[in-house]
């Protein structure tokens, strides 16, 4: 099921800086959440397992069953919304999983996703939104007039934006040590960075290219929502994913790309949801 992935030099450097003990594993199959027997296979590759557990009181009554399992003492690895590269600190050392769905994707983009996972591991922030919202997840659920699956999707999106606020400066620094007033480099800045040990221009270019591909769709998001072509949860997922690229977000999501959100975290996110639907 798992095989340690050979990493190029720039990814080795990113791992050394942000998550020096982490394993990066290729997965022979795709998954959202690993089956228990597959998860137990990790025990053969790591030194220890330390399953997460959260109070059941943090969850609303209609919370998805998989979220209840994640909150319990069950060893649940991977959750819906984790994307093509997932990671966990429920193992010692931490593990980043490269899912089979990445096959056919450009190598540079996959390597950026791995780099992003390693940076996220190194932040020390929770690996899932439930560890971010804690008991305030029930307040978020109450603020959103959506079904339980959509609430899950919005919560995952909000946490993705919060992670993006903590990681995008790292991505920008892979190109240039002289950020502009928005904290992000210009498109042609990365050619000056090759001599710096913390410069990774190939990964920077992949991050920047991904942002450029997202931007046109982001600009069309308000119109798509107005025409009911995109529901709120899908729009939140897309807009919040753009935070890591430092792109200009449409209302009401622009309020999430702020220092206030970075400073106040879950409390701010819940207040944002309440104001959005009041």
Backbone torsions as a table, in degrees:
resi	resn	phi	psi	omega
1	UNK	NA	-39.3	-175.4
2	UNK	-122.7	143.3	175.1
3	UNK	-144.7	131.8	-178.7
4	UNK	-62.7	134.2	-175.2
5	UNK	-89.9	136.9	174.3
6	UNK	-77.8	128.2	-174.4
7	UNK	-107.6	140.5	173.4
8	UNK	-68.3	168.2	-172.2
9	UNK	-58.7	-41.3	-177.1
10	UNK	-69.0	-34.3	176.7
11	UNK	-70.1	-35.8	174.8
12	UNK	-59.5	-40.6	179.9
13	UNK	-67.3	-40.8	178.1
14	UNK	-62.8	-44.2	178.7
15	UNK	-61.4	-43.1	-179.0
16	UNK	-60.5	-36.2	-178.3
17	UNK	-77.0	-41.4	-168.3
18	UNK	-108.8	-31.7	-176.7
19	UNK	-150.6	67.0	-168.8
20	UNK	-59.9	-24.9	-178.5
21	UNK	-94.5	-6.1	-170.8
22	UNK	-67.3	144.2	170.4
23	UNK	-95.2	143.6	172.9
24	UNK	-116.7	116.6	-173.0
25	UNK	-116.6	133.6	167.5
26	UNK	-80.1	140.4	179.5
27	UNK	-111.5	132.3	-176.0
28	UNK	-74.5	-16.1	179.7
29	UNK	-130.8	158.3	175.9
30	UNK	-83.5	157.7	177.9
31	UNK	-163.6	156.9	165.1
32	UNK	-97.2	-52.7	173.7
33	UNK	-127.8	132.6	-179.3
34	UNK	-66.0	138.9	173.0
35	UNK	-64.1	154.0	-176.5
36	UNK	-54.2	-41.6	-178.9
37	UNK	-67.8	-34.3	177.0
38	UNK	-70.5	-40.5	178.3
39	UNK	-61.6	-38.6	-180.0
40	UNK	-66.4	-25.9	176.6
41	UNK	-59.3	-25.7	179.0
42	UNK	-61.8	-27.5	-179.8
43	UNK	-60.2	-21.6	178.5
44	UNK	-80.7	-14.5	-173.9
45	UNK	-110.7	-15.0	-176.4
46	UNK	-120.3	168.2	-178.3
47	UNK	-80.7	-30.5	-176.8
48	UNK	-159.5	156.5	174.3
49	UNK	-115.8	137.1	-178.8
50	UNK	-138.3	78.7	-175.2
51	UNK	-59.2	141.0	174.2
52	UNK	-72.7	155.5	172.6
53	UNK	-152.9	134.4	-179.9
54	UNK	-128.3	154.3	179.8
55	UNK	-62.0	137.0	177.8
56	UNK	-62.6	-23.7	-178.5
57	UNK	-66.6	-15.8	178.4
58	UNK	-73.5	-15.6	-172.0
59	UNK	-102.2	138.9	172.0
60	UNK	-67.9	161.8	-174.8
61	UNK	-60.8	-31.6	-176.6
62	UNK	-98.5	21.3	179.8
63	UNK	-59.4	143.0	178.2
64	UNK	-55.8	145.5	-175.9
65	UNK	-60.0	-37.3	-179.3
66	UNK	-65.2	-34.1	177.2
67	UNK	-68.1	-35.7	175.6
68	UNK	-64.5	-39.6	177.7
69	UNK	-65.4	-39.7	179.2
70	UNK	-62.9	-39.1	-179.6
71	UNK	-72.4	-23.3	-178.0
72	UNK	-76.6	-174.7	179.0
73	UNK	-80.9	-0.3	175.5
74	UNK	-61.1	146.6	177.1
75	UNK	-85.9	94.7	-177.8
76	UNK	-108.8	120.0	-178.9
77	UNK	-116.7	122.9	-178.6
78	UNK	86.8	135.8	179.0
79	UNK	-140.1	156.2	176.2
80	UNK	-53.0	137.4	-179.2
81	UNK	95.7	-4.4	-178.7
82	UNK	-70.8	-21.8	178.9
83	UNK	87.8	-167.0	-173.9
84	UNK	-77.4	-22.1	175.5
85	UNK	-126.4	119.1	-179.8
86	UNK	-113.6	167.0	178.6
87	UNK	-149.4	159.9	178.1
88	UNK	-146.9	147.2	168.8
89	UNK	-109.0	15.8	175.1
90	UNK	-79.1	2.8	176.3
91	UNK	-121.2	156.4	173.7
92	UNK	-124.6	108.0	5.9
93	UNK	-78.7	170.2	175.5
94	UNK	-61.7	159.0	-177.9
95	UNK	-132.0	136.7	168.4
96	UNK	-108.0	131.2	-176.3
97	UNK	-108.1	124.2	175.5
98	UNK	-99.4	108.0	-173.6
99	UNK	-75.3	158.5	-177.1
100	UNK	-63.4	-21.2	-177.6
101	UNK	-64.6	-14.0	-178.9
102	UNK	-74.7	-11.8	-178.9
103	UNK	-57.5	130.3	-177.9
104	UNK	93.6	-12.7	177.3
105	UNK	-79.1	152.0	178.7
106	UNK	-57.7	138.5	-176.6
107	UNK	-57.7	-41.8	-177.2
108	UNK	-64.1	-37.8	-180.0
109	UNK	-68.2	-43.1	177.8
110	UNK	-61.7	-41.8	179.1
111	UNK	-63.9	-36.3	175.3
112	UNK	-63.9	-41.9	179.0
113	UNK	-60.9	-38.5	177.0
114	UNK	-66.0	-44.9	178.3
115	UNK	-59.7	-41.8	178.7
116	UNK	-60.6	-43.9	178.9
117	UNK	-61.7	-41.0	179.3
118	UNK	-65.3	-39.7	177.2
119	UNK	-64.9	-42.4	179.4
120	UNK	-63.6	-40.5	175.7
121	UNK	-57.1	-42.2	-176.3
122	UNK	-72.5	-14.7	179.2
123	UNK	-70.1	-24.3	-173.9
124	UNK	78.4	1.7	178.7
125	UNK	-76.1	160.1	-178.0
126	UNK	-57.8	151.8	179.8
127	UNK	-83.4	-7.4	-178.5
128	UNK	-146.6	156.4	-175.5
129	UNK	-63.7	-24.0	-178.5
130	UNK	-66.1	-35.1	176.1
131	UNK	-72.5	-16.8	176.4
132	UNK	-85.1	-51.3	-177.5
133	UNK	-77.0	-33.2	-176.0
134	UNK	52.0	-132.6	-176.5
135	UNK	-66.7	-14.9	-179.4
136	UNK	-77.7	-4.7	174.9
137	UNK	-62.2	-35.3	177.1
138	UNK	-64.8	-36.5	177.5
139	UNK	-68.0	-38.8	176.6
140	UNK	-62.6	-43.8	178.5
141	UNK	-59.2	-41.4	-179.5
142	UNK	-68.8	-29.2	-177.0
143	UNK	-80.0	-22.0	-174.5
144	UNK	-101.6	119.5	178.8
145	UNK	-80.9	59.1	-173.4
146	UNK	-132.6	162.5	176.1
147	UNK	-72.2	167.8	-171.9
148	UNK	-62.3	-36.3	178.1
149	UNK	-66.0	-39.6	178.8
150	UNK	-70.2	-36.2	175.9
151	UNK	-61.3	-43.9	175.9
152	UNK	-56.0	-47.3	-177.6
153	UNK	-61.8	-42.9	179.5
154	UNK	-67.0	-41.3	179.1
155	UNK	-61.1	-43.0	177.9
156	UNK	-62.9	-39.5	178.7
157	UNK	-65.0	-44.5	-179.9
158	UNK	-61.4	-39.7	179.1
159	UNK	-71.7	-33.0	175.7
160	UNK	-60.7	-41.9	177.3
161	UNK	-63.6	-41.7	179.6
162	UNK	-62.6	-43.4	175.4
163	UNK	-61.0	-41.1	-179.8
164	UNK	-60.5	-36.2	177.9
165	UNK	-64.8	-24.8	-178.7
166	UNK	-94.6	-15.3	-173.6
167	UNK	-111.4	-24.5	-170.8
168	UNK	-66.1	-27.9	176.2
169	UNK	-64.6	-34.4	176.4
170	UNK	-64.0	-46.2	-179.8
171	UNK	-60.7	-42.4	-179.8
172	UNK	-63.8	-36.7	-178.4
173	UNK	-69.2	-15.5	176.0
174	UNK	-67.4	-13.0	-179.3
175	UNK	-107.4	-41.3	-167.9
176	UNK	-158.2	141.2	176.1
177	UNK	-88.3	1.5	-176.3
178	UNK	-117.6	76.7	-178.0
179	UNK	-67.1	156.8	175.4
180	UNK	-80.7	-174.8	-177.0
181	UNK	-63.9	-23.1	178.4
182	UNK	-89.3	2.3	177.6
183	UNK	82.7	3.8	-178.2
184	UNK	-124.8	148.2	-176.3
185	UNK	-78.8	160.1	173.1
186	UNK	-72.6	164.3	-174.8
187	UNK	-60.5	-30.6	-175.5
188	UNK	-105.3	16.1	-176.5
189	UNK	-74.7	-24.9	-166.7
190	UNK	-70.9	-13.1	-178.4
191	UNK	-71.9	-15.6	178.7
192	UNK	-88.2	-3.8	-167.8
193	UNK	-99.6	-1.7	-169.9
194	UNK	-61.8	-26.4	-175.6
195	UNK	-86.0	-7.8	-179.3
196	UNK	-85.1	136.7	-179.8
197	UNK	-64.6	-24.1	179.4
198	UNK	-97.0	11.4	177.4
199	UNK	-91.4	131.2	178.7
200	UNK	-133.3	73.6	-171.7
201	UNK	-60.0	-31.0	179.0
202	UNK	-66.1	-43.3	178.6
203	UNK	-70.6	-38.2	175.7
204	UNK	-59.4	-44.7	-179.1
205	UNK	-61.9	-38.3	178.8
206	UNK	-66.8	-40.6	176.4
207	UNK	-62.2	-45.4	-178.4
208	UNK	-66.8	-41.2	179.2
209	UNK	-62.9	-41.1	178.2
210	UNK	-61.7	-40.1	177.7
211	UNK	-64.3	-40.0	179.6
212	UNK	-65.2	-31.6	178.4
213	UNK	-74.3	-30.9	-179.1
214	UNK	-76.1	-35.0	-168.6
215	UNK	-55.4	-47.0	-179.3
216	UNK	-61.1	-39.4	178.8
217	UNK	-68.2	-34.2	179.2
218	UNK	-65.9	-40.2	179.2
219	UNK	-63.4	-30.3	-179.7
220	UNK	-89.0	1.6	-175.1
221	UNK	-64.8	-44.8	179.7
222	UNK	-58.1	-41.4	179.9
223	UNK	-66.4	-39.6	179.0
224	UNK	-63.8	-38.3	177.4
225	UNK	-68.3	-40.6	-179.0
226	UNK	-63.7	-33.3	179.7
227	UNK	-89.1	6.1	-178.9
228	UNK	60.6	26.7	174.9
229	UNK	-83.9	-19.9	178.5
230	UNK	-134.6	126.2	178.9
231	UNK	-82.0	172.0	-172.5
232	UNK	-62.9	-42.1	-177.2
233	UNK	-64.6	-42.9	178.1
234	UNK	-64.9	-40.6	179.0
235	UNK	-63.8	-41.7	178.7
236	UNK	-62.4	-43.3	-179.7
237	UNK	-59.7	-43.9	-177.7
238	UNK	-70.8	-46.9	-177.3
239	UNK	-64.9	-43.3	-177.5
240	UNK	-68.1	-32.0	176.4
241	UNK	-65.3	-24.5	-179.1
242	UNK	-77.8	-12.7	-178.5
243	UNK	-60.2	-37.4	-177.7
244	UNK	-66.1	-13.9	178.1
245	UNK	-99.0	-3.2	179.0
246	UNK	67.8	29.1	-178.8
247	UNK	-84.8	157.1	178.7
248	UNK	-75.2	121.3	-176.4
249	UNK	-95.3	147.2	174.8
250	UNK	-78.6	162.4	173.1
251	UNK	-66.2	147.3	0.3
252	UNK	-88.7	7.0	-171.1
253	UNK	-79.0	-17.6	-179.6
254	UNK	-58.4	-29.8	-178.9
255	UNK	-67.9	-12.3	178.2
256	UNK	-87.1	-15.6	179.5
257	UNK	-96.2	66.5	-174.1
258	UNK	-141.7	156.5	173.9
259	UNK	-64.1	-31.1	179.7
260	UNK	-60.9	-40.6	178.3
261	UNK	-66.7	-42.9	178.3
262	UNK	-60.7	-37.9	-176.8
263	UNK	-76.0	-38.2	-169.3
264	UNK	-109.1	-8.3	169.1
265	UNK	55.7	-127.7	-171.3
266	UNK	-60.5	-38.7	179.0
267	UNK	-59.1	-41.7	179.2
268	UNK	-66.0	-43.0	-178.2
269	UNK	-61.7	-42.1	179.3
270	UNK	-66.0	-43.4	177.7
271	UNK	-60.9	-40.9	177.3
272	UNK	-59.6	-44.6	-180.0
273	UNK	-63.9	-41.9	179.9
274	UNK	-62.3	-44.6	-179.4
275	UNK	-69.7	-33.6	-179.1
276	UNK	-65.2	-33.1	-174.6
277	UNK	-114.4	13.1	179.7
278	UNK	-73.4	NA	NA
